[in-house]
Amino acid sequence: MPYADPNSPAAKASEKRRQARYREKHREAINARNRIHNQKPKYKEWRKQNDKKFHVKKYNIIRNWKRIGIIHDDFDDLYDLYFALEYCMLCNKEFDKPINKHLDHDHKTGEVRYILCRSCNCGNKMLSL
């Protein structure tokens, strides 16, 4: 029976009992989920293990580069360089997350210039290109 006041001591005690029953009932699933979550491999190791997913992702990324007007002789080499590079080409800052890595290109000609960190690409640092 729901309690009129959900903040009453009886309602809180009832909720604690319900949560304890749930944890007891689903303890194996919760422990398995926690084991998987706590043993999550690093990004590059996970990428190597799941190469099929990244094969599709690779061609989606290359397709997006072509769609926005990037011109390059060999997109496979560019993709490999993009994911192998660990430091910004201008400020030598390490890429802590994959989302902070940007492919800088000339918007008029479409030629690739650098692979930069977010702050260099957004112009937060004074660049002399």
N, C-alpha and C positions, 0 to 999 in steps of 0.2 A: 504494500500500500504506500503510495507516495506521501511524503510528509508535506504539511502545509508550509513549513519553514525549512528550506533546504540547508540552512546554516545552523539548525538546532543540533545539539549533541547527539540525539538519537539518530538523526538523518546522517550525520557524519560517520557515526559508528556503523550504521547499516551500509554505507558506501564502502567503508574500509573492509567489512566482511565480504561484500560482493567482489571487491578487487582481489582479496586474498583467495577466494574461491576460483576466480578467473585465472590467477597466476598458477594456482595448484593444478588446475585442469589443463592449462596450456604450457606448463613448465618446459617440456621438451622442445616445443616449437620456439619458445622465447629463447631458450639457451642456444639452440641451433642458429637462430637469427643473430644473436649476440656474438657467437663464435665467428660467423662469417663476417659480420660488420667489423669486429676487432682485428681480423686478419686480412683486411683489405690491402691488396698489393699496391705498390706505387704505380703512378699513371703509365710510365713507359713499360713496366713489366706486364701490366694488365693489357696494354696495347699489343705486345708481342703474343700474348696468349690468345687474344681474340682478334686475330688477323683478318678473319673473314668479315667481321663487322667493319673493320677499318678499311678493308678493300672497297666496300660500298661507300664508306664515308670519304675515302680518298677521291673517288670520282665525283662525288657530290661537291666537295670543296673545289676541285679543279673546274667543274662546271660553273660554280658560282664566281670563281675568279674570271673565267672567260665572259660570263654574263655582265660583270661590272666593267669590262673593257681592258683587262690585263692582257698584255701581249708578251709571250715568251717563246723561245725556240723549243724547249723541252719541259713540259709541265710536270712530268714525273720526277725529273731531277730537282725542279723547284720545290715540289712537295716534300721530297726527301730532305732537302736542305732546310726547309721551313720547320720540319719536325725534329731534325737533328740539332739545330741550333739552340743553345741553352742560354745565350747572353745577347743583349741588345747590341746591334752593330755600331751604335753611336756612343752610348754611355756605359757599355759593358755591365749593365745591371742584369742580374740573373732573372730569368722568367720564372716566377714562383707558381704561376698558374697558366694553363694553356690559353685561357681567354685574354691574358695580358700580352699575347704575341700578335703583332700586326704586320701585314705585308704592305709596305709603303710603295706606292707607284705614282708615276706622273699621270695626272688626269687628262692631259692633252694628248700625249703620245701613247700612253698605256704601258710604258716600260717600267719594269720593276727596279726600284732603287735600293731599298734596304728592307731588312726584317727588324722591326723596332719594338720597343716596349710601348705600353699605352701612353706614358707621359711624353715620350719623344714624338710619337705619331700624332698626338692631339695638339702638339705645339706648345706644351707647357714649359718646355725648355727652349731656349733660343737656339735655333739651328742655322747653320750657315751652309745651305745646300748648294 
